[in-house]
Amino acid sequence: MNSIVVSSIIFASVFVAALIGMAVRRAVPDHHVGADAKEVVRLATALIATMAALVLGMLVSSAKSSYDARKNEVAEISTEIIAIDRLLAKYGPEAGEIRAEFRQLVVAGLYRIWPNEASRQVDLRPGEHGEAVVDQVELLTPKNDRQAAIKAQTVSMVMSLRQTEWLLFLKMEQNAVPLPLLVVLVSWLAAIFIGFGLFAPPNPTVIVTLALGALAVSSAIFIILEMYTPFTGVLQITPTPIFDALREMGR
């Protein structure tokens, strides 16, 4: 889901709810919005606000944990790339062609996840070329025990890299704010703002204040949605670790 569109809809829904509360205030008889009614609405609003705050806090914590995990996985992938390149260099000239192909594979993966053209979509699904690298390493014929050990370690590292890439892809496929939870949360926020509007005097200062409140809660949900999509949007994870790994390759 598009974070900007969703947060804009939430802002409009919550702010309109406050305006509806003001309209209801003008439509109902005065004895329906007396001191006793105000106290009941205040208590109900406080209860809903507490539940909404708990859910928002839970979502922020979950989204931040997910974002940090993806960031760490990118750093882990970079580390594994450098380690594989170093192993191939230690193996000897026989692995030179595989090294070059592995570098091209890393470059292709970089621009697949962080496309340099705005029109291209992010593609986290690992390509099949990684399997070809494993096959090529397995075809190497070691001349001594040292090369045999390096070959075995290289195969293990390439397989570990593939596993990390698939883990990143599958986790991103599952990462999303549950729609029913989002709908319930927005409903609670709308109810809170209806309560605000019900007893708020209809003047520009109050309307601007309610608009700022609606903007605050919609901005919080925007940040949550952005952290769940860390390879696009304003909170995009930087590809700097992969670029650093590419600079280290071939040295």
N, C-alpha and C positions, 0 to 999 in steps of 0.2 A: 504494500500500500504506500502511496506517495505521502511522505510526512507533511509536506506543506499543505496539500489538499486536505488531509485529515485534520490537522491542527486548525486550519481555517474554518472547517465545518464545525469543529468543537467550539471555537471562539464564537462563531455566529450563534450556535445553539444555546450556549450558556448566556450570552449577552441578551439574546431575544427572550430567554426565560426571565431575566431580570425585568425587562420591559413588560412582559406579560404580567409579572407580579404587580407592577405599577398600575397597569390597566385594570387588573382585578380590584386593586385598592379603590379605584374611582368608581367601580361598578357595584360593589357590595355596600350594604347599609353600614353606617358608622358603628353600630353596636356589634357587628361581626368582627371588627378590628379593634376592639377595646383592649384594656390592659390585660384581662384574663386571656383573651385570644393571643395577644402579643407574647405573653409568657409561654404559652403552649407551643407556639410557632418557634420561639427562641430555643426552647429545649429540644424540639424535634430537629431543628436546623443544626444545633450543636452535636446531636447524636450522629446525624448524617455526615456532618463535616469531619467528625472523628473517624468514622469508617472510611470516608474518601481519602483522608490524610494517610491512614494506614495502608490502603491499597496503592496510593501514589508512591509512598515510601518503599513499599515492596517492589513495585515496578521499576523504580529508579535504581534500587540496589541490584535487582536481577539484571537490568539492562547494562549497568556499569560492570558487573561481573562478566557478562557475556562479551562486552566490548574489550575488556582487559584480556580475556582469554584469547580472543581472535588476534589481538595485538601481540601477545606472547607467542602464538602459533606462527605468525609471520617471522618473528625473530628466530624462532626455532628452525623454521625452514631455511632461513639465511645461513644459520650456523651449519646445518646439515649440507647445504650446497658447498660451502667452503671446505668442509671436511672431506666430502667426496672428491672435490677437485684436487685437494692435497694428496689423497690416497692414489689417485690416478697418476699424479706427477711422480710420486715415489715409485710406482710400478715400473716406469721406464718409458722409452720412446714407443714401445709397442702399444701403449694406451693413448698415444697422442691424438689419433683420429677420434677416439671415444671422448676424449676431453673436449675437443672442438665441437663435437655434436652435442655434448652435454651443455656446453655454454649456450649454443643456439637454442636448446630446449628451455634453458632458464630465461633467455631473452623473450622467447615466444610466450612463456608462462607469465612473465612480467606484464607484457602488453595485453595479455588475455584478461588478467585480473585488474590491471590499471590501464585501460585503453587510452591511447594518446589522441583519439578522436572522440569528440563529445557524442557523435551519432552512434558509436558502437556501444553495445551492452557489455556489462561485466559478466565474465564466464568463469566461475570457480571450479567447474567440473574438470578434473585432471584429464589431460589428453592421453592417447594411447602410445605416444612416442616414448614415455617413460619406461614402458615395458620393453621397448626395443633396446634401450640403454642397458637394461638388466641382461637381456639376451646377448648383447655384444660383450659385456663384461664376462659373462659365463663362458663365452667362446675363447677367451684368452687362454693361452697355454703357458703356464708358469715354468720358468727355467730353473728355479730353486725354491727352497722353503720360504724365503722372504717374500717372493712374488706370490706364492701360493697363499700365504697368510694375508697379504694385502688384497688379493683378489677376493678371498672370503669376506674380509671386512668391508670391502667396497660393495659387494652384493648386498650385504646386510644393511649398509648405510643407505643404499638406493631404495631398498625395500622399505626402510624406516621413513625415508622422505616421501615415498608414495603413500604410505599409511597416514602420515601427517597431512598431506594434501587432501586425501579422501575424507579424513576426519574434519578438516576445515570446511569442505564442501557440504558434507552431510549435516554438520551442526548449523551451518547457515541456512540450509533447507528447512530446518526445524525451528529456527529462531524467528519468533514473531509474537506480538502481543495478541493473546487470544481475543477474537472479536467479541464474544459474549461478555468477557470481562471489561473490555473497553466500552461497550454499550451500557453496561450497568454503571460503570464509573461516571460516564457522561450524564446518565440519568440522575445520579446522585448530585452531581455538580449543578445540573439544571434545577433540581429541587431546592438546593441551597440558595441559588440566586433568585428563584421565585420568592423564597422567604425574605431575602434581602429587599427585593423590590416591593414586597407587600407593605412594608412599613417605612419605606424610604420616601422622603419628600421629592416630588418630581421637579428637580431643578438641575441646571447644567453641571454643577459641581458633583452632585450625586451620580448623575449619568456617566460623567467622565470617570469617576471613581469605580463604578461598577464595570465600565469598559476595561479599565486597567486590571481589575481583578480577573475578568474573563480572559484577558490577554495573558496574565500570569499563569493561570492553570492550563491554558492551551499551549503556552510555550513549554511548560513542564512536560506535557505529553509529546510535543514536538521533539524535545531532546531525547525522551525515551525511545521514540520510534527511530530517530537517527542513530542511536547507539545500537539498535538491533540490526541496522544495515550499515556496518562500518566500512564497506568498500564503495559506497556511493554517498552523495550528500555532503553536508557541511562538516560532519565529523569523520570524514574519510580517514582511514588508517594510512599513514604515509608509506610509500614504497621504498623509503630511504634504506632500510636494512638490505633489501634485495639489490639495490644499486651498489651498496657497499660490498656485497658479496661478489657482484660482477667485477668490481674493480680489483678484488683480491684474486679472482680467478686468472690463471695464466701467469702469475708471478713466480 
